[in-house]
Amino acid sequence: MSNKTKAVFCMLISALGFTFMSVTVKYVTGIPLFEKVFFRNLISLGVAFFMLKKSSTPMFGRRENQLALLARSSFGLAGVVLNFYAIANLTLADSSMLGKLSPIFVTIMACIFLKEKIDSKQILSIIITFLGALLVIKPEFSLEMLPSLAGIMSAAASGVAYTLLRYLKDKESPDTIIFYFSLISVIFTAPFALAEYVQPTFIQLGLLLATGVFASVGQFGITYAYKYAKATEVSIYNYSAIVFGIILGFIFFGEIPDTLSLLGGAIIIAVAFYIFKHNQKK
């Protein structure tokens, strides 16, 4: 396969992996949030450690990249925690749609921190995308908005993390980046997980372990996708997660998105496709 074909395949596998992770997170009830996040990253840590040993890649990266690796891991962890909260309290389709706002934040952060130029068409697209997100959220001044706000904040945190990932892609191995992120996540979530630990049943334990496996598939998929090709060539395929979310939400939970959510999701995908083609021309 060509590098671009590999990148597209990795991105689709990543989207499917993260969507199945969302299914297991939503399916496991009675387990505290940080315990779910801990198991998710514990499995990823084991997989990343195996990959590092297999390739003889340095575990902690270069000295000059430590601040960027720590920042990428911190924002990535914040994104995961907020995303898990949103998944547990929204329909699978809505949480997937809000999660796909992260490329918009990548564009904004890359403009601010990586000094990438942003034109008027991109600015207009960002505004329209947020209008699409409002159709998904359906704002109201009540506590019921918290999961939707968590979804947006998760996308923002992930956007910063992916911007740092782009900064690190030619400086560190994908295996090192994932290992570093997983290690930081396990260390920081362990005290919270232990403080409110609930002994999982055999089925719950299996689902928690599956969460980590699917997250690893998603994480390695997207990391290698951006290694094999530029974001302008493959980023659009990440939006397949919205379609996967609608299908799997209906299969596992009997969820059917309302008309406004479907319209908002269609706007988000349409604008993403427009920006994808626009960036290719640039």
C-alpha positions in Angstrom: 0.0 0.0 0.0 1.1 3.6 -0.6 1.6 5.8 2.5 -1.6 7.7 1.8 -3.6 4.4 1.6 -2.0 3.3 4.9 -2.9 6.6 6.5 -6.6 6.4 5.3 -6.8 2.8 6.6 -5.3 3.8 10.0 -7.7 6.7 10.3 -10.8 4.6 9.7 -9.5 1.9 12.1 -8.9 4.7 14.6 -12.4 6.1 14.3 -13.9 2.7 14.7 -11.7 1.9 17.7 -12.6 5.1 19.5 -16.3 4.6 18.7 -16.3 1.1 20.2 -14.4 2.5 23.2 -17.3 4.9 23.6 -19.8 2.0 23.5 -18.0 0.1 26.3 -17.6 3.3 28.4 -21.3 4.0 28.1 -22.3 0.4 28.6 -20.4 0.0 31.9 -22.5 1.5 34.6 -21.8 1.7 38.4 -18.1 2.3 37.8 -16.7 5.8 38.7 -15.4 8.0 36.0 -11.7 8.0 37.0 -11.7 4.3 37.4 -12.8 4.0 33.8 -10.1 6.4 32.6 -7.5 4.5 34.7 -8.3 1.2 33.0 -8.5 2.8 29.6 -4.9 4.1 29.9 -3.5 1.1 31.8 -4.1 -1.1 28.8 -2.7 1.5 26.5 0.4 1.7 28.6 0.9 -2.0 28.4 0.5 -2.0 24.6 2.8 1.0 24.2 5.4 -0.6 26.4 5.3 -3.8 24.3 5.7 -1.7 21.1 8.6 0.2 22.5 10.5 -2.9 23.5 9.8 -4.5 20.2 11.3 -1.5 18.3 14.0 -0.5 20.8 12.7 3.1 20.8 13.5 5.4 23.8 10.6 5.4 26.3 10.7 9.0 27.4 12.0 10.8 24.3 14.6 13.5 23.9 15.4 15.9 26.7 14.5 19.0 24.7 11.0 17.6 24.0 10.0 16.9 27.6 7.8 20.0 28.0 5.9 19.4 24.8 5.4 15.7 25.7 4.2 16.6 29.1 1.8 19.3 27.7 0.5 16.9 25.1 -0.1 14.2 27.7 -1.8 16.7 30.1 -4.2 18.1 27.6 -4.8 14.6 26.2 -5.8 13.4 29.6 -8.1 16.3 30.2 -9.8 15.5 26.9 -10.3 11.9 27.8 -11.8 12.7 31.2 -14.2 15.2 29.8 -15.0 12.9 26.9 -15.9 10.0 29.2 -18.2 12.3 31.1 -19.9 13.4 27.9 -20.3 9.9 26.6 -21.9 8.7 29.8 -24.5 11.5 29.7 -25.2 12.1 26.0 -26.3 9.9 23.2 -23.4 8.1 21.4 -24.2 10.1 18.2 -24.2 13.5 20.0 -20.9 12.8 21.9 -19.3 11.7 18.6 -20.4 14.9 16.8 -19.1 17.2 19.6 -15.9 15.2 19.7 -15.3 16.0 16.0 -15.0 19.7 16.8 -11.4 19.0 17.8 -10.0 19.7 14.3 -11.5 23.2 14.5 -9.6 23.8 17.7 -6.5 22.3 16.0 -6.8 25.0 13.3 -7.1 27.7 15.9 -4.2 26.4 18.0 -2.0 25.8 15.0 -2.5 29.4 14.0 -1.7 30.7 17.5 1.2 28.4 18.5 2.6 27.0 15.2 2.2 30.3 13.3 0.2 28.6 10.5 -1.8 31.0 8.4 -5.5 31.0 8.6 -7.6 32.6 5.8 -11.1 34.1 5.6 -12.7 30.8 4.3 -11.3 28.9 7.3 -12.6 31.5 9.7 -16.1 31.4 8.1 -16.0 27.6 8.3 -15.1 27.6 12.0 -18.1 29.9 12.7 -20.5 27.7 10.7 -19.2 24.6 12.4 -19.9 26.0 15.8 -23.5 26.9 14.6 -23.8 23.2 13.7 -22.6 22.3 17.1 -25.3 24.5 18.7 -27.9 22.4 16.9 -26.5 19.3 18.5 -26.2 21.0 22.0 -29.6 22.8 21.8 -28.5 25.3 24.5 -30.6 25.9 27.6 -29.6 27.5 30.9 -29.7 24.5 33.1 -27.4 21.7 34.5 -28.6 19.5 31.7 -26.1 21.4 29.5 -23.1 20.2 31.5 -22.5 17.0 29.4 -22.6 19.0 26.2 -20.2 21.7 27.6 -17.9 18.8 28.7 -18.0 17.5 25.1 -16.9 20.9 23.7 -14.2 21.3 26.4 -13.0 17.8 25.6 -12.8 18.8 21.9 -10.8 21.9 22.8 -8.4 20.0 25.0 -7.9 17.3 22.4 -7.4 20.1 19.8 -4.4 21.4 21.9 -3.1 17.8 22.3 -3.3 17.1 18.5 -1.6 20.4 17.8 1.3 19.3 20.0 1.2 15.9 18.3 1.8 17.7 15.0 4.7 19.6 16.6 6.2 16.3 17.9 5.5 14.1 14.9 9.0 14.5 13.3 10.8 14.8 16.7 9.6 11.7 18.5 8.4 8.2 17.7 4.6 7.6 17.8 5.3 4.8 20.3 7.2 7.1 22.6 4.4 9.7 22.4 1.7 7.2 23.3 3.7 5.6 26.1 4.4 9.0 27.6 0.7 10.0 27.4 -0.4 6.6 28.9 2.1 6.7 31.7 1.2 10.3 32.8 -2.5 9.4 32.6 -2.1 6.3 34.8 0.0 8.2 37.4 -2.5 11.1 37.6 -5.7 9.1 37.6 -4.6 6.3 40.0 -5.1 8.3 43.3 -8.7 9.3 42.2 -9.5 5.8 41.0 -8.3 4.3 44.3 -10.2 7.0 46.4 -13.6 5.9 45.0 -12.7 2.4 43.8 -15.6 0.0 43.1 -14.9 -3.7 42.7 -16.0 -4.5 39.1 -17.9 -7.7 38.3 -16.4 -10.2 35.9 -18.4 -8.6 33.0 -17.6 -5.1 34.1 -13.9 -5.9 34.3 -14.1 -7.4 30.8 -15.7 -4.2 29.4 -13.1 -2.0 31.2 -10.3 -4.0 29.7 -12.1 -3.8 26.3 -12.2 0.0 26.7 -8.4 0.1 27.0 -8.0 -2.2 24.0 -10.3 -0.2 21.8 -8.6 3.1 23.0 -5.2 1.6 22.1 -6.5 0.8 18.6 -7.8 4.3 18.2 -4.7 6.0 19.6 -2.2 4.0 17.5 -4.4 4.4 14.5 -4.6 8.2 14.5 -0.9 8.6 15.5 0.3 6.4 12.6 -2.2 8.0 10.2 -0.5 11.4 10.8 2.8 9.7 10.4 2.1 8.3 7.0 0.4 11.3 5.5 -0.3 15.0 6.1 -3.4 16.0 8.0 -4.7 17.8 4.8 -4.8 14.4 3.1 -6.5 12.2 5.7 -8.2 14.2 8.4 -11.6 14.0 6.7 -11.7 10.3 7.3 -11.8 10.8 11.0 -15.3 12.1 10.7 -16.5 8.6 9.9 -16.7 8.3 13.7 -20.0 10.3 13.5 -21.5 7.7 11.2 -20.1 4.9 13.4 -21.6 6.6 16.5 -25.1 6.8 14.9 -25.0 3.2 13.8 -23.6 1.7 17.0 -25.7 4.0 19.2 -28.8 2.5 17.6 -27.5 -1.1 17.7 -26.4 -1.1 21.3 -28.6 1.5 23.0 -31.6 1.9 20.7 -30.7 5.6 20.3 -32.1 7.6 17.4 -30.7 11.2 17.1 -33.3 13.9 16.8 -33.7 16.1 13.7 -31.6 19.0 15.0 -28.7 16.7 16.0 -28.7 15.1 12.6 -28.8 18.5 10.9 -26.0 19.7 13.1 -23.9 16.6 12.4 -24.5 17.1 8.6 -23.3 20.7 8.8 -20.2 19.6 10.8 -19.3 16.9 8.2 -20.1 19.2 5.2 -17.9 22.0 6.5 -15.1 19.5 7.4 -15.2 18.2 3.8 -15.1 21.8 2.4 -12.1 22.7 4.6 -10.4 19.4 3.6 -10.6 20.2 -0.1 -9.7 23.9 0.6 -6.6 22.8 2.5 -5.6 20.5 -0.3 -5.8 23.3 -2.8 -3.7 25.5 -0.5 
